[in-house]
Amino acid sequence: MDNVEMILMSNYYHIYPNGNQTRNENFISLPRKGAIHELEEDFNLLLEVDSDLASAYQETIVMLKEMTNAEYETLKDTLV
């Protein structure tokens, strides 16, 4: 799994310490631009605490900005 898929999966699902996971319907229901907005907010918070993770978020944001809405929905469907 590449960085983009890893970042999206970590937003599509809530993953708990015991290994259980639930779908994050709020993030899943967002259109591409809404997902970008949420990721940008997280990116800005991560800049000061985890530069590696911030870099992965930045890569994801750039990729989503380059996609069409249809391409994003197809990617989302494969991951959810």
N, C-alpha and C positions, 0 to 999 in steps of 0.2 A: 504494500500500500504506500503510495507516495504522500508527500506532505499535504497536498491539497485534499486528498481523500481523507487523511487522518484528521485534519482540521474540521472538515465538513461533518464527518462521523461524530466527532466530539461535540458538535453543536446539534446534530440531529437526535442524539441520545443523551440521557442523563445516565452516567455510569457511577454506581455506588461501590463503596469499599468492599462489600461482600461479593462483588461480581455481578450483581443484578443490574439490569438496565431497563429504562423505560423510554419511550419515544418522547421527544421534546416537540410536541405538536405546535407550540408557538413558533419555533424556528422553522419547522418543516413547512408550515403554511405560508411562510413569507415568499413573495416573489423574489427574483434575482436581485433587484435593487434593494429590497428590504434586507436580504441576507447580507449584501455588501455593507449596508449601513451598520448592522449589528456587528459584523466582523471588524469594521473600522473602529467602532467604539472599544471593542476588546483589544484591538491592536494598540490603540493609544494608551490604554492602561498597562499593557504588557511591556511597552517600550522601556519603562523604568525598572521592571522587576525580572524580566526574562528575555534577553535579546534574541536567543535562539528561537524561542516560541514566537516572539514578535516577528521574526524573519519568516517563519512558516506562515503566519497569518498574512503578512504582506504578499507573499507568493500567491496565496489563495485569493486574496482580494484582486490582485492584478489579473489572474486567470479568469475570475468571474466577470470582471469588467470587459474582458476581451470576448466573452461568450455572448451568444444571443440568448434571449429568454428561453427559446425552445431547447437549445443545447444545455442550458442549466437544468431545465426540468427533466431532460433525459438523464443527465448525470445524477440528479437527485433520486430519480426513480430506480437507478441501479444501486444506490447506496442505502435507501430506506427500506 
